[in-house]
Amino acid sequence: MTARIYRPSRSATQSGEACSRLWVLEFVPQLPPEIDPLMGWTGSRDMRREVKLNFGTKEEAIAYAEKNDIAFRVEPPKEERRKLISYSDNFKATRLDPWTH
């Protein structure tokens, strides 16, 4: 039973970072997914795959894993560089791209 501790990246549809501030402890799947012969749906008998625990800090997640004797690996968060521009930059005379409607 191995777990991975990581901080998820922000959603592609959102500009905010509300859900990406927490650290997540998630178990690595032990069994491969199975295809149901009747419906064709994908499923698994591994119930640990459903468990996701959220923690405020990385240290809290590591302490929980050590307390419960769970082998874990920590994945460092990928820092993203955001390009900050304002609405008025669309109308600058020094704009590199031509303005089209």
N, CA, C and O atoms as a printed pandas DataFrame, in Angstrom:
     atom_number atom_name residue_name chain_id  residue_number  x_coord  y_coord  z_coord
0              1         N          MET        A               1    0.857   -1.166    0.000
1              2        CA          MET        A               1    0.000    0.000    0.000
2              3         C          MET        A               1    0.908    1.236    0.000
3              4         O          MET        A               1    1.534    1.564    1.008
4              5         N          THR        A               2    0.962    1.896   -1.128
5              6        CA          THR        A               2    1.781    3.091   -1.287
6              7         C          THR        A               2    0.875    4.275   -1.562
7              8         O          THR        A               2   -0.143    4.155   -2.244
8              9         N          ALA        A               3    1.259    5.411   -1.024
9             10        CA          ALA        A               3    0.485    6.628   -1.248
10            11         C          ALA        A               3    1.383    7.670   -1.894
11            12         O          ALA        A               3    2.608    7.620   -1.790
12            13         N          ARG        A               4    0.751    8.592   -2.548
13            14        CA          ARG        A               4    1.503    9.713   -3.114
14            15         C          ARG        A               4    0.931   10.989   -2.524
15            16         O          ARG        A               4   -0.284   11.156   -2.413
16            17         N          ILE        A               5    1.833   11.882   -2.148
17            18        CA          ILE        A               5    1.459   13.159   -1.556
18            19         C          ILE        A               5    1.857   14.238   -2.547
19            20         O          ILE        A               5    3.020   14.336   -2.938
20            21         N          TYR        A               6    0.890   15.042   -2.949
21            22        CA          TYR        A               6    1.152   16.068   -3.950
22            23         C          TYR        A               6    0.220   17.246   -3.757
23            24         O          TYR        A               6   -0.774   17.158   -3.036
24            25         N          ARG        A               7    0.544   18.326   -4.395
25            26        CA          ARG        A               7   -0.327   19.498   -4.421
26            27         C          ARG        A               7   -0.844   19.623   -5.847
27            28         O          ARG        A               7   -0.052   19.836   -6.764
28            29         N          PRO        A               8   -2.156   19.498   -6.060
29            30        CA          PRO        A               8   -2.682   19.514   -7.423
30            31         C          PRO        A               8   -2.534   20.881   -8.081
31            32         O          PRO        A               8   -2.536   21.916   -7.413
32            33         N          SER        A               9   -2.407   20.860   -9.388
33            34        CA          SER        A               9   -2.333   22.118  -10.123
34            35         C          SER        A               9   -3.741   22.681  -10.278
35            36         O          SER        A               9   -4.732   21.984  -10.061
36            37         N          ARG        A              10   -3.809   23.926  -10.649
37            38        CA          ARG        A              10   -5.119   24.548  -10.784
38            39         C          ARG        A              10   -5.832   23.999  -12.009
39            40         O          ARG        A              10   -5.198   23.479  -12.928
40            41         N          SER        A              11   -7.113   24.114  -12.013
41            42        CA          SER        A              11   -7.927   23.647  -13.123
42            43         C          SER        A              11   -7.671   24.502  -14.359
43            44         O          SER        A              11   -7.404   25.698  -14.247
44            45         N          ALA        A              12   -7.752   23.896  -15.517
45            46        CA          ALA        A              12   -7.520   24.638  -16.754
46            47         C          ALA        A              12   -8.639   25.634  -17.039
47            48         O          ALA        A              12   -8.436   26.588  -17.790
48            49         N          THR        A              13   -9.797   25.431  -16.461
49            50        CA          THR        A              13  -10.926   26.315  -16.716
50            51         C          THR        A              13  -11.042   27.437  -15.705
51            52         O          THR        A              13  -11.922   28.288  -15.827
52            53         N          GLN        A              14  -10.169   27.455  -14.708
53            54        CA          GLN        A              14  -10.238   28.470  -13.668
54            55         C          GLN        A              14   -8.931   29.234  -13.595
55            56         O          GLN        A              14   -7.860   28.665  -13.808
56            57         N          SER        A              15   -9.013   30.496  -13.300
57            58        CA          SER        A              15   -7.799   31.287  -13.156
58            59         C          SER        A              15   -7.342   31.361  -11.705
59            60         O          SER        A              15   -6.196   31.727  -11.444
60            61         N          GLY        A              16   -8.202   31.026  -10.766
61            62        CA          GLY        A              16   -7.851   31.094   -9.361
62            63         C          GLY        A              16   -7.104   29.864   -8.892
63            64         O          GLY        A              16   -6.959   28.888   -9.628
64            65         N          GLU        A              17   -6.635   29.922   -7.663
65            66        CA          GLU        A              17   -5.859   28.819   -7.098
66            67         C          GLU        A              17   -6.531   28.236   -5.859
67            68         O          GLU        A              17   -5.842   27.727   -4.975
68            69         N          ALA        A              18   -7.846   28.297   -5.775
69            70        CA          ALA        A              18   -8.549   27.884   -4.560
70            71         C          ALA        A              18   -8.355   26.412   -4.249
71            72         O          ALA        A              18   -8.112   26.069   -3.092
72            73         N          CYS        A              19   -8.449   25.544   -5.214
73            74        CA          CYS        A              19   -8.350   24.103   -4.961
74            75         C          CYS        A              19   -6.925   23.590   -5.023
75            76         O          CYS        A              19   -6.686   22.410   -4.765
76            77         N          SER        A              20   -5.982   24.438   -5.357
77            78        CA          SER        A              20   -4.605   23.976   -5.496
78            79         C          SER        A              20   -3.744   24.336   -4.293
79            80         O          SER        A              20   -2.526   24.162   -4.345
80            81         N          ARG        A              21   -4.324   24.820   -3.238
81            82        CA          ARG        A              21   -3.541   25.175   -2.049
82            83         C          ARG        A              21   -3.397   24.008   -1.090
83            84         O          ARG        A              21   -2.464   23.989   -0.286
84            85         N          LEU        A              22   -4.287   23.042   -1.153
85            86        CA          LEU        A              22   -4.247   21.897   -0.248
86            87         C          LEU        A              22   -3.313   20.818   -0.782
87            88         O          LEU        A              22   -3.072   20.730   -1.986
88            89         N          TRP        A              23   -2.797   20.012    0.113
89            90        CA          TRP        A              23   -1.988   18.855   -0.239
90            91         C          TRP        A              23   -2.889   17.630   -0.193
91            92         O          TRP        A              23   -3.747   17.521    0.683
92            93         N          VAL        A              24   -2.699   16.717   -1.122
93            94        CA          VAL        A              24   -3.561   15.547   -1.263
94            95         C          VAL        A              24   -2.741   14.283   -1.023
95            96         O          VAL        A              24   -1.643   14.133   -1.558
96            97         N          LEU        A              25   -3.288   13.378   -0.214
97            98        CA          LEU        A              25   -2.724   12.043   -0.049
98            99         C          LEU        A              25   -3.636   11.101   -0.805
99           100         O          LEU        A              25   -4.823   10.995   -0.496
100          101         N          GLU        A              26   -3.091   10.421   -1.786
101          102        CA          GLU        A              26   -3.874    9.558   -2.662
102          103         C          GLU        A              26   -3.137    8.229   -2.802
103          104         O          GLU        A              26   -1.920    8.210   -2.987
104          105         N          PHE        A              27   -3.860    7.129   -2.716
105          106        CA          PHE        A              27   -3.237    5.823   -2.817
106          107         C          PHE        A              27   -2.981    5.458   -4.269
107          108         O          PHE        A              27   -3.790    5.745   -5.151
108          109         N          VAL        A              28   -1.839    4.818   -4.503
109          110        CA          VAL        A              28   -1.485    4.356   -5.845
110          111         C          VAL        A              28   -2.305    3.096   -6.126
111          112         O          VAL        A              28   -2.383    2.222   -5.263
112          113         N          PRO        A              29   -2.918    2.975   -7.303
113          114        CA          PRO        A              29   -3.731    1.794   -7.600
114          115         C          PRO        A              29   -2.907    0.507   -7.561
115          116         O          PRO        A              29   -1.813    0.444   -8.122
116          117         N          GLN        A              30   -3.440   -0.514   -6.894
117          118        CA          GLN        A              30   -2.771   -1.802   -6.785
118          119         C          GLN        A              30   -3.206   -2.759   -7.894
119          120         O          GLN        A              30   -2.430   -3.615   -8.318
120          121         N          LEU        A              31   -4.427   -2.615   -8.353
121          122        CA          LEU        A              31   -4.971   -3.499   -9.389
122          123         C          LEU        A              31   -5.267   -2.694  -10.642
123          124         O          LEU        A              31   -5.668   -1.534  -10.547
124          125         N          PRO        A              32   -5.079   -3.282  -11.807
125          126        CA          PRO        A              32   -5.408   -2.554  -13.035
126          127         C          PRO        A              32   -6.927   -2.446  -13.205
127          128         O          PRO        A              32   -7.667   -3.257  -12.649
128          129         N          PRO        A              33   -7.393   -1.459  -13.959
129          130        CA          PRO        A              33   -8.837   -1.350  -14.191
130          131         C          PRO        A              33   -9.348   -2.521  -15.029
131          132         O          PRO        A              33   -8.638   -3.068  -15.872
132          133         N          GLU        A              34  -10.593   -2.883  -14.770
133          134        CA          GLU        A              34  -11.230   -3.987  -15.494
134          135         C          GLU        A              34  -12.369   -3.435  -16.341
135          136         O          GLU        A              34  -13.005   -2.447  -15.971
136          137         N          ILE        A              35  -12.620   -4.067  -17.462
137          138        CA          ILE        A              35  -13.725   -3.667  -18.329
138          139         C          ILE        A              35  -14.881   -4.625  -18.103
139          140         O          ILE        A              35  -14.721   -5.840  -18.215
140          141         N          ASP        A              36  -16.040   -4.077  -17.786
141          142        CA          ASP        A              36  -17.231   -4.878  -17.571
142          143         C          ASP        A              36  -17.658   -5.484  -18.908
143          144         O          ASP        A              36  -17.817   -4.750  -19.883
144          145         N          PRO        A              37  -17.848   -6.809  -18.978
145          146        CA          PRO        A              37  -18.182   -7.415  -20.267
146          147         C          PRO        A              37  -19.571   -7.056  -20.786
147          148         O          PRO        A              37  -19.797   -7.062  -21.996
148          149         N          LEU        A              38  -20.493   -6.750  -19.898
149          150        CA          LEU        A              38  -21.852   -6.453  -20.331
150          151         C          LEU        A              38  -22.007   -5.015  -20.821
151          152         O          LEU        A              38  -22.503   -4.789  -21.925
152          153         N          MET        A              39  -21.592   -4.057  -20.023
153          154        CA          MET        A              39  -21.795   -2.649  -20.348
154          155         C          MET        A              39  -20.575   -1.978  -20.969
155          156         O          MET        A              39  -20.707   -0.953  -21.638
156          157         N          GLY        A              40  -19.390   -2.546  -20.757
157          158        CA          GLY        A              40  -18.188   -1.943  -21.289
158          159         C          GLY        A              40  -17.623   -0.835  -20.412
159          160         O          GLY        A              40  -16.702   -0.129  -20.823
160          161         N          TRP        A              41  -18.163   -0.676  -19.213
161          162        CA          TRP        A              41  -17.671    0.356  -18.308
162          163         C          TRP        A              41  -16.359   -0.087  -17.683
163          164         O          TRP        A              41  -16.089   -1.281  -17.557
164          165         N          THR        A              42  -15.567    0.867  -17.301
165          166        CA          THR        A              42  -14.299    0.574  -16.647
166          167         C          THR        A              42  -14.491    0.666  -15.147
167          168         O          THR        A              42  -15.065    1.627  -14.636
168          169         N          GLY        A              43  -14.003   -0.344  -14.450
169          170        CA          GLY        A              43  -14.125   -0.363  -13.001
170          171         C          GLY        A              43  -12.921   -1.045  -12.383
171          172         O          GLY        A              43  -12.007   -1.483  -13.081
172          173         N          SER        A              44  -12.935   -1.127  -11.067
173          174        CA          SER        A              44  -11.831   -1.754  -10.361
174          175         C          SER        A              44  -12.330   -2.305   -9.037
175          176         O          SER        A              44  -13.317   -1.828   -8.477
176          177         N          ARG        A              45  -11.635   -3.305   -8.555
177          178        CA          ARG        A              45  -11.962   -3.863   -7.241
178          179         C          ARG        A              45  -11.123   -3.236   -6.143
179          180         O          ARG        A              45  -11.294   -3.551   -4.966
180          181         N          ASP        A              46  -10.230   -2.363   -6.522
181          182        CA          ASP        A              46   -9.345   -1.690   -5.573
182          183         C          ASP        A              46  -10.072   -0.493   -4.968
183          184         O          ASP        A              46  -10.227    0.536   -5.626
184          185         N          MET        A              47  -10.514   -0.620   -3.727
185          186        CA          MET        A              47  -11.296    0.437   -3.096
186          187         C          MET        A              47  -10.429    1.581   -2.578
187          188         O          MET        A              47  -10.942    2.670   -2.322
188          189         N          ARG        A              48   -9.125    1.355   -2.420
189          190        CA          ARG        A              48   -8.252    2.441   -1.971
190          191         C          ARG        A              48   -8.129    3.523   -3.032
191          192         O          ARG        A              48   -7.778    4.662   -2.725
192          193         N          ARG        A              49   -8.412    3.176   -4.250
193          194        CA          ARG        A              49   -8.343    4.145   -5.350
194          195         C          ARG        A              49   -9.355    5.278   -5.143
195          196         O          ARG        A              49   -9.180    6.365   -5.694
196          197         N          GLU        A              50  -10.387    5.043   -4.375
197          198        CA          GLU        A              50  -11.431    6.040   -4.131
198          199         C          GLU        A              50  -11.058    7.045   -3.039
199          200         O          GLU        A              50  -11.699    8.089   -2.919
200          201         N          VAL        A              51  -10.037    6.742   -2.247
201          202        CA          VAL        A              51   -9.707    7.557   -1.082
202          203         C          VAL        A              51   -8.753    8.685   -1.475
203          204         O          VAL        A              51   -7.684    8.446   -2.037
204          205         N          LYS        A              52   -9.160    9.915   -1.169
205          206        CA          LYS        A              52   -8.328   11.094   -1.340
206          207         C          LYS        A              52   -8.473   11.928   -0.077
207          208         O          LYS        A              52   -9.574   12.352    0.276
208          209         N          LEU        A              53   -7.363   12.160    0.595
209          210        CA          LEU        A              53   -7.381   12.937    1.825
210          211         C          LEU        A              53   -6.709   14.275    1.577
211          212         O          LEU        A              53   -5.629   14.329    0.989
212          213         N          ASN        A              54   -7.336   15.352    2.019
213          214        CA          ASN        A              54   -6.787   16.695    1.859
214          215         C          ASN        A              54   -6.186   17.166    3.172
215          216         O          ASN        A              54   -6.740   16.942    4.248
216          217         N          PHE        A              55   -5.026   17.833    3.058
217          218        CA          PHE        A              55   -4.327   18.372    4.218
218          219         C          PHE        A              55   -3.921   19.808    3.923
219          220         O          PHE        A              55   -3.722   20.180    2.766
220          221         N          GLY        A              56   -3.801   20.594    4.951
221          222        CA          GLY        A              56   -3.414   21.993    4.800
222          223         C          GLY        A              56   -1.957   22.181    4.429
223          224         O          GLY        A              56   -1.614   23.098    3.682
224          225         N          THR        A              57   -1.094   21.311    4.951
225          226        CA          THR        A              57    0.331   21.430    4.664
226          227         C          THR        A              57    0.909   20.062    4.310
227          228         O          THR        A              57    0.304   19.022    4.573
228          229         N          LYS        A              58    2.080   20.092    3.716
229          230        CA          LYS        A              58    2.774   18.858    3.353
230          231         C          LYS        A              58    3.173   18.083    4.606
231          232         O          LYS        A              58    3.117   16.853    4.622
232          233         N          GLU        A              59    3.573   18.800    5.654
233          234        CA          GLU        A              59    4.001   18.152    6.889
234          235         C          GLU        A              59    2.857   17.382    7.557
235          236         O          GLU        A              59    3.079   16.320    8.139
236          237         N          GLU        A              60    1.637   17.915    7.473
237          238        CA          GLU        A              60    0.476   17.213    8.033
238          239         C          GLU        A              60    0.222   15.911    7.287
239          240         O          GLU        A              60   -0.091   14.892    7.904
240          241         N          ALA        A              61    0.355   15.936    5.977
241          242        CA          ALA        A              61    0.134   14.723    5.182
242          243         C          ALA        A              61    1.211   13.684    5.472
243          244         O          ALA        A              61    0.910   12.494    5.567
244          245         N          ILE        A              62    2.456   14.117    5.612
245          246        CA          ILE        A              62    3.541   13.188    5.923
246          247         C          ILE        A              62    3.356   12.605    7.322
247          248         O          ILE        A              62    3.572   11.411    7.528
248          249         N          ALA        A              63    2.962   13.432    8.274
249          250        CA          ALA        A              63    2.733   12.948    9.642
250          251         C          ALA        A              63    1.612   11.916    9.674
251          252         O          ALA        A              63    1.712   10.923   10.396
252          253         N          TYR        A              64    0.546   12.131    8.905
253          254        CA          TYR        A              64   -0.564   11.174    8.851
254          255         C          TYR        A              64   -0.090    9.842    8.270
255          256         O          TYR        A              64   -0.431    8.778    8.789
256          257         N          ALA        A              65    0.698    9.902    7.190
257          258        CA          ALA        A              65    1.178    8.674    6.568
258          259         C          ALA        A              65    2.112    7.912    7.498
259          260         O          ALA        A              65    2.031    6.687    7.585
260          261         N          GLU        A              66    2.995    8.619    8.194
261          262        CA          GLU        A              66    3.906    7.952    9.114
262          263         C          GLU        A              66    3.176    7.372   10.318
263          264         O          GLU        A              66    3.528    6.295   10.800
264          265         N          LYS        A              67    2.164    8.077   10.804
265          266        CA          LYS        A              67    1.395    7.597   11.958
266          267         C          LYS        A              67    0.644    6.312   11.629
267          268         O          LYS        A              67    0.500    5.439   12.484
268          269         N          ASN        A              68    0.165    6.194   10.389
269          270        CA          ASN        A              68   -0.618    5.024    9.984
270          271         C          ASN        A              68    0.203    3.996    9.213
271          272         O          ASN        A              68   -0.366    3.107    8.580
272          273         N          ASP        A              69    1.519    4.101    9.255
273          274        CA          ASP        A              69    2.436    3.156    8.598
274          275         C          ASP        A              69    2.121    2.990    7.115
275          276         O          ASP        A              69    2.026    1.870    6.613
276          277         N          ILE        A              70    1.964    4.095    6.433
277          278        CA          ILE        A              70    1.695    4.084    4.994
278          279         C          ILE        A              70    2.965    4.523    4.279
279          280         O          ILE        A              70    3.503    5.597    4.546
280          281         N          ALA        A              71    3.435    3.684    3.373
281          282        CA          ALA        A              71    4.591    4.073    2.565
282          283         C          ALA        A              71    4.139    5.183    1.624
283          284         O          ALA        A              71    3.045    5.113    1.062
284          285         N          PHE        A              72    4.968    6.200    1.449
285          286        CA          PHE        A              72    4.544    7.348    0.652
286          287         C          PHE        A              72    5.705    7.904   -0.138
287          288         O          PHE        A              72    6.869    7.634    0.158
288          289         N          ARG        A              73    5.371    8.679   -1.141
289          290        CA          ARG        A              73    6.355    9.471   -1.872
290          291         C          ARG        A              73    5.769   10.863   -2.042
291          292         O          ARG        A              73    4.572   11.023   -2.281
292          293         N          VAL        A              74    6.621   11.855   -1.916
293          294        CA          VAL        A              74    6.196   13.246   -2.011
294          295         C          VAL        A              74    6.615   13.785   -3.368
295          296         O          VAL        A              74    7.783   13.706   -3.748
296          297         N          GLU        A              75    5.649   14.332   -4.092
297          298        CA          GLU        A              75    5.927   14.949   -5.384
298          299         C          GLU        A              75    5.947   16.461   -5.193
299          300         O          GLU        A              75    4.953   17.041   -4.758
300          301         N          PRO        A              76    7.066   17.105   -5.513
301          302        CA          PRO        A              76    7.127   18.557   -5.313
302          303         C          PRO        A              76    6.164   19.272   -6.255
303          304         O          PRO        A              76    5.952   18.822   -7.381
304          305         N          PRO        A              77    5.581   20.376   -5.809
305          306        CA          PRO        A              77    4.644   21.095   -6.680
306          307         C          PRO        A              77    5.377   21.787   -7.826
307          308         O          PRO        A              77    6.510   22.246   -7.681
308          309         N          LYS        A              78    4.708   21.844   -8.943
309          310        CA          LYS        A              78    5.266   22.530  -10.096
310          311         C          LYS        A              78    4.829   23.988  -10.031
311          312         O          LYS        A              78    3.639   24.294  -10.113
312          313         N          GLU        A              79    5.781   24.863   -9.887
313          314        CA          GLU        A              79    5.480   26.285   -9.818
314          315         C          GLU        A              79    5.197   26.804  -11.226
315          316         O          GLU        A              79    5.961   26.565  -12.160
316          317         N          GLU        A              80    4.108   27.501  -11.350
317          318        CA          GLU        A              80    3.754   28.043  -12.660
318          319         C          GLU        A              80    4.025   29.532  -12.690
319          320         O          GLU        A              80    3.798   30.246  -11.712
320          321         N          ARG        A              81    4.505   29.977  -13.810
321          322        CA          ARG        A              81    4.756   31.398  -13.978
322          323         C          ARG        A              81    3.565   31.981  -14.712
323          324         O          ARG        A              81    3.216   31.539  -15.807
324          325         N          ARG        A              82    2.955   32.963  -14.110
325          326        CA          ARG        A              82    1.781   33.586  -14.710
326          327         C          ARG        A              82    2.176   34.894  -15.348
327          328         O          ARG        A              82    2.924   35.682  -14.770
328          329         N          LYS        A              83    1.679   35.116  -16.524
329          330        CA          LYS        A              83    1.929   36.354  -17.233
330          331         C          LYS        A              83    0.803   37.317  -16.878
331          332         O          LYS        A              83   -0.354   37.097  -17.236
332          333         N          LEU        A              84    1.150   38.371  -16.178
333          334        CA          LEU        A              84    0.151   39.331  -15.740
334          335         C          LEU        A              84    0.023   40.446  -16.769
335          336         O          LEU        A              84    0.982   41.161  -17.062
336          337         N          ILE        A              85   -1.160   40.572  -17.300
337          338        CA          ILE        A              85   -1.442   41.661  -18.230
338          339         C          ILE        A              85   -2.769   42.287  -17.818
339          340         O          ILE        A              85   -3.573   41.667  -17.122
340          341         N          SER        A              86   -2.980   43.493  -18.245
341          342        CA          SER        A              86   -4.228   44.161  -17.916
342          343         C          SER        A              86   -5.061   44.330  -19.189
343          344         O          SER        A              86   -4.565   44.151  -20.302
344          345         N          TYR        A              87   -6.287   44.667  -19.007
345          346        CA          TYR        A              87   -7.194   44.849  -20.136
346          347         C          TYR        A              87   -6.731   45.982  -21.042
347          348         O          TYR        A              87   -6.911   45.921  -22.259
348          349         N          SER        A              88   -6.144   47.001  -20.463
349          350        CA          SER        A              88   -5.704   48.144  -21.259
350          351         C          SER        A              88   -4.527   47.796  -22.180
351          352         O          SER        A              88   -4.259   48.523  -23.136
352          353         N          ASP        A              89   -3.830   46.700  -21.903
353          354        CA          ASP        A              89   -2.731   46.282  -22.776
354          355         C          ASP        A              89   -3.237   45.897  -24.167
355          356         O          ASP        A              89   -2.461   45.913  -25.123
356          357         N          ASN        A              90   -4.485   45.561  -24.297
357          358        CA          ASN        A              90   -5.046   45.220  -25.608
358          359         C          ASN        A              90   -5.086   46.422  -26.550
359          360         O          ASN        A              90   -5.139   46.252  -27.768
360          361         N          PHE        A              91   -5.062   47.612  -26.005
361          362        CA          PHE        A              91   -5.228   48.812  -26.818
362          363         C          PHE        A              91   -3.966   49.664  -26.906
363          364         O          PHE        A              91   -4.035   50.801  -27.372
364          365         N          LYS        A              92   -2.848   49.165  -26.485
365          366        CA          LYS        A              92   -1.602   49.919  -26.538
366          367         C          LYS        A              92   -1.133   50.100  -27.979
367          368         O          LYS        A              92   -1.363   49.238  -28.827
368          369         N          ALA        A              93   -0.486   51.207  -28.245
369          370        CA          ALA        A              93    0.072   51.457  -29.568
370          371         C          ALA        A              93    1.300   50.591  -29.818
371          372         O          ALA        A              93    1.660   50.347  -30.970
372          373         N          THR        A              94    1.938   50.129  -28.764
373          374        CA          THR        A              94    3.139   49.305  -28.897
374          375         C          THR        A              94    2.828   47.814  -28.914
375          376         O          THR        A              94    3.720   46.985  -28.731
376          377         N          ARG        A              95    1.590   47.484  -29.130
377          378        CA          ARG        A              95    1.164   46.088  -29.159
378          379         C          ARG        A              95    1.852   45.365  -30.307
379          380         O          ARG        A              95    1.928   45.907  -31.409
380          381         N          LEU        A              96    2.354   44.159  -30.079
381          382        CA          LEU        A              96    3.087   43.423  -31.097
382          383         C          LEU        A              96    2.171   42.775  -32.129
383          384         O          LEU        A              96    2.484   42.754  -33.319
384          385         N          ASP        A              97    1.045   42.251  -31.671
385          386        CA          ASP        A              97    0.104   41.608  -32.582
386          387         C          ASP        A              97   -0.837   42.656  -33.169
387          388         O          ASP        A              97   -1.221   43.605  -32.485
388          389         N          PRO        A              98   -1.205   42.486  -34.428
389          390        CA          PRO        A              98   -2.155   43.450  -35.003
390          391         C          PRO        A              98   -3.543   43.318  -34.370
391          392         O          PRO        A              98   -3.974   42.227  -33.997
392          393         N          TRP        A              99   -4.216   44.437  -34.261
393          394        CA          TRP        A              99   -5.551   44.438  -33.651
394          395         C          TRP        A              99   -6.573   44.110  -34.722
395          396         O          TRP        A              99   -6.688   44.823  -35.719
396          397         N          THR        A             100   -7.310   43.040  -34.518
397          398        CA          THR        A             100   -8.364   42.640  -35.461
398          399         C          THR        A             100   -9.624   42.358  -34.672
399          400         O          THR        A             100   -9.571   42.043  -33.483
400          401         N          HIS        A             101  -10.756   42.474  -35.343
401          402        CA          HIS        A             101  -12.022   42.179  -34.686
402          403         C          HIS        A             101  -12.577   40.891  -35.171
403          404         O          HIS        A             101  -13.647   40.474  -34.728
